[in-house]
Amino acid sequence: MALDKGSLKVKIVKEMNGKGMVTEGEFAKAADLAEAIANAVVDEITANAMVVVDAGSSAGSYQVS
């Protein structure tokens, strides 16, 4: 499964709406916050996450992309 900033933003906005936050309108900034959070999470995971396979022919450490 690939990481997708847009998909994560949509999920964060949906959760924010479920908690009563306003994400649309002239003065609403919650969707911008959701986008910033999604971007940071995906960037952090793709920059630093490693998957360790400890057995089999694919044994080793692999970077998440």
PyMOL commands that set and color helices and strands:
alter all, ss='L'
color gray80, all
select helices_A, chain A and resi 5-18+30-48
alter helices_A, ss='H'
color red, helices_A
select strands_A, chain A and resi 50-53+60-63
alter strands_A, ss='S'
color yellow, strands_A
deselect
rebuild
show_as cartoon
